[in-house]
Amino acid sequence: MTSVVSEATEAAAPERRRLKVIPSAGDRVFLGLSRVGGLIVLAIMAGIGTFLLWRALRAFSIAKGSWFTTATWQPDAHRFGVAEVLTGTILIALIAVLVSVVLAIGTALFISEVAPRWLRAWLVSGIDLMAAVPSIVYGLWGKFWLQGHQVGVARWINTWFGWIPIFKVNGADPTNPLSSASVYTATTFVAGLVVAMMVLPIQCSIMREGFSRAPLGEREGAYALGSTRWGMVRSVVLPFGRGAMIGGTMLGLGRAMGETIAVLLIISPVPYVNFHILQTGAFSVSSLIALHYGEASPLGISALMAAGLTLFVLTLAVNFGASAIVARSRSGATSDG
């Protein structure tokens, strides 16, 4: 009996129709251009990586395993490595991100959730214009204004948190208000603050876009349940924009690691690894290339290409990670409410 019913049901069931989508001419052109553009970008990136690797082979063959452990930069003497500049690059980028993320999240929330409409447009335009300011302008601002005005903050951090190695300043007496302030200038901390202002616009734009796309139905549902504005932001906007916050942070980190002119104007290069962010003396990969490229020998050029390849790979890894996080985030979804 069961088999008869099953056969009758299968016979009565309609056949599943296969739908075939025929794209229009405009869709085919757009799809073709998008594919060509994507392939061109990948080809350019592969070409850059191949060129850097080819030019860096000589330096890698000499440095070998000491490339990441040597702080000295003397290519003509066959003693060179990126231990110092890679450490400085990462420290400057981390300081920049720690400062800029707080400002970016607060600014993005204020623009999307608090600011009136007439003020919102001005704030968005002003933040977007920050991205158009040349890096050398930020560098001059950091060198001639910020560097002197941050000494009090650096001295205060050293006074109360100097027991932490990263905040210790050798040769400074925090108990003496008349001690020289020169030990607190040209530091990783100052460079990080300047770079933070440079990466702030891109982070704020990404986060603002993510916050503004929080579904209206979920917002209204939170208010209907008696939530305050901050409660709605905490339970709806922030979880919805988590991917945008992480992605913006990572993209800002990738941008911070490649800054050159602004960092070069501020820092004071030292021939050793300096973990003390409040003490004079820092270096970065991009600044190393800009400082030594004009006078480098053929082996020195190869070593600089190797340093550039290291920064290129590190930046790509950060940006690809950010893209993966943004793609998997909930930002951009719609609500049924």
MARPAFI-870771 format. One line per field, with one value per residue (C-alpha): residue in one letter; x, y, z. Coordinates in steps of 0.1 Angstrom, whole numbers, m for minus. Example, Ala and Ser with C-alpha at 12.3 -4.5 7.8 and 13.67 -1.06 7.14 Angstrom:
# residues 2
type = (A;S);
X = (123;137);
Y = (m45;m11);
Z = (78;71);
# end
This chain:
# residues 337
type = (M;T;S;V;V;S;E;A;T;E;A;A;A;P;E;R;R;R;L;K;V;I;P;S;A;G;D;R;V;F;L;G;L;S;R;V;G;G;L;I;V;L;A;I;M;A;G;I;G;T;F;L;L;W;R;A;L;R;A;F;S;I;A;K;G;S;W;F;T;T;A;T;W;Q;P;D;A;H;R;F;G;V;A;E;V;L;T;G;T;I;L;I;A;L;I;A;V;L;V;S;V;V;L;A;I;G;T;A;L;F;I;S;E;V;A;P;R;W;L;R;A;W;L;V;S;G;I;D;L;M;A;A;V;P;S;I;V;Y;G;L;W;G;K;F;W;L;Q;G;H;Q;V;G;V;A;R;W;I;N;T;W;F;G;W;I;P;I;F;K;V;N;G;A;D;P;T;N;P;L;S;S;A;S;V;Y;T;A;T;T;F;V;A;G;L;V;V;A;M;M;V;L;P;I;Q;C;S;I;M;R;E;G;F;S;R;A;P;L;G;E;R;E;G;A;Y;A;L;G;S;T;R;W;G;M;V;R;S;V;V;L;P;F;G;R;G;A;M;I;G;G;T;M;L;G;L;G;R;A;M;G;E;T;I;A;V;L;L;I;I;S;P;V;P;Y;V;N;F;H;I;L;Q;T;G;A;F;S;V;S;S;L;I;A;L;H;Y;G;E;A;S;P;L;G;I;S;A;L;M;A;A;G;L;T;L;F;V;L;T;L;A;V;N;F;G;A;S;A;I;V;A;R;S;R;S;G;A;T;S;D;G);
X = (0;28;47;15;9;46;45;12;27;58;37;15;44;52;86;110;116;151;153;179;189;199;219;213;241;248;251;275;296;297;306;334;348;347;366;392;397;401;426;445;448;459;484;499;502;519;542;552;559;578;599;608;616;639;657;660;674;710;704;685;713;737;715;699;686;698;674;648;673;699;694;725;721;755;749;784;798;773;757;721;686;651;649;651;630;603;600;596;571;549;551;543;513;500;501;484;456;451;446;427;402;388;384;370;344;333;332;313;287;282;277;254;234;236;245;216;212;226;257;262;269;296;312;313;328;354;365;367;388;413;421;431;457;492;513;540;516;508;546;553;524;538;574;568;537;527;563;566;531;531;562;540;519;550;566;534;532;569;564;535;540;577;579;565;594;577;571;605;628;665;683;652;644;606;609;629;606;636;651;657;626;647;645;608;609;614;599;578;549;549;551;522;500;507;499;468;454;463;444;415;395;394;386;358;343;341;327;302;289;286;267;243;233;219;183;156;133;158;164;126;123;148;130;97;111;120;156;174;194;226;209;198;234;249;224;218;243;275;269;257;288;313;326;330;349;373;377;383;409;428;427;440;467;478;479;498;526;534;536;569;573;554;573;607;602;596;617;654;670;690;711;694;660;642;611;608;581;585;623;640;650;628;629;605;609;594;616;647;640;634;665;691;678;696;731;728;752;739;739;723;695;690;687;663;642;642;630;603;592;589;567;547;540;531;508;491;485;468;447;436;426;406;388;379;365;345;331;319;304;268;271;249;222;186;158;124;108);
Y = (0;24;17;24;58;68;59;79;109;109;106;135;157;183;183;209;235;248;285;300;336;353;385;416;432;457;430;411;442;451;415;414;447;437;405;423;449;423;404;435;444;408;409;443;429;398;418;441;411;393;424;429;393;392;423;411;376;388;404;373;350;370;377;342;334;366;388;390;391;416;453;467;482;480;462;469;451;423;430;440;430;443;435;472;487;460;464;502;498;475;497;529;511;496;530;546;520;521;558;561;533;549;582;566;546;576;599;574;568;605;611;582;582;616;645;664;661;696;690;654;666;690;664;638;663;674;639;629;660;648;620;645;663;654;633;659;683;659;654;691;694;666;679;715;714;680;670;698;698;660;662;666;636;615;626;618;583;577;589;567;538;538;504;489;484;498;531;534;562;557;588;607;617;619;635;665;690;708;677;679;673;662;625;626;640;622;591;562;576;609;592;569;599;615;584;579;612;600;566;581;591;557;540;564;562;524;523;550;531;499;517;535;502;488;476;501;472;462;497;503;469;479;512;494;471;502;506;540;554;540;507;505;514;487;460;467;491;479;442;449;470;447;436;472;481;451;457;494;488;463;485;514;491;483;519;528;504;520;557;572;610;619;593;603;639;630;600;600;568;546;515;492;478;503;490;522;541;573;575;593;569;549;536;521;501;528;555;532;529;567;576;552;548;578;567;529;506;478;455;482;485;448;450;479;458;430;453;466;430;423;453;444;409;421;448;423;399;426;439;404;396;428;421;386;399;426;401;378;406;413;449;456;432;443;439;424;448);
Z = (0;9;m24;m44;m27;m32;m69;m73;m54;m76;m107;m96;m86;m113;m129;m116;m142;m148;m151;m175;m169;m201;m192;m213;m233;m206;m180;m202;m208;m171;m161;m187;m176;m140;m147;m168;m141;m114;m135;m143;m106;m97;m126;m113;m78;m91;m113;m84;m61;m89;m96;m59;m54;m85;m74;m38;m45;m42;m8;5;m7;15;45;46;80;97;76;104;133;123;132;115;81;64;30;17;47;43;76;72;82;91;128;137;110;110;148;144;116;136;168;149;132;164;182;152;152;190;189;156;163;194;176;145;164;184;154;132;160;165;128;122;154;172;149;133;95;88;108;95;60;72;94;66;42;67;76;39;32;59;35;8;30;18;41;42;58;85;90;93;118;138;138;145;167;181;189;214;229;236;259;290;281;274;307;326;311;319;355;363;339;335;353;321;298;267;285;301;289;295;307;318;354;357;391;378;360;347;330;292;271;240;251;245;209;176;191;180;200;181;148;158;167;134;114;135;121;86;88;108;77;60;93;101;66;67;102;95;64;85;113;90;74;106;97;106;118;144;155;159;176;202;209;211;238;259;249;252;223;238;245;208;197;220;210;173;157;173;167;131;124;140;107;95;127;123;86;90;118;96;66;87;100;65;56;87;80;46;57;46;45;76;96;81;91;127;137;146;131;155;147;172;181;203;221;242;224;244;239;210;183;158;123;98;66;43;59;55;18;13;34;17;m18;m33;m21;m22;m40;m62;m32;m12;m38;m36;2;0;m25;0;27;3;m5;33;38;6;18;54;40;16;44;66;37;26;62;64;31;43;76;58;33;61;82;85;73;43;52;51;76;71;96);
# end
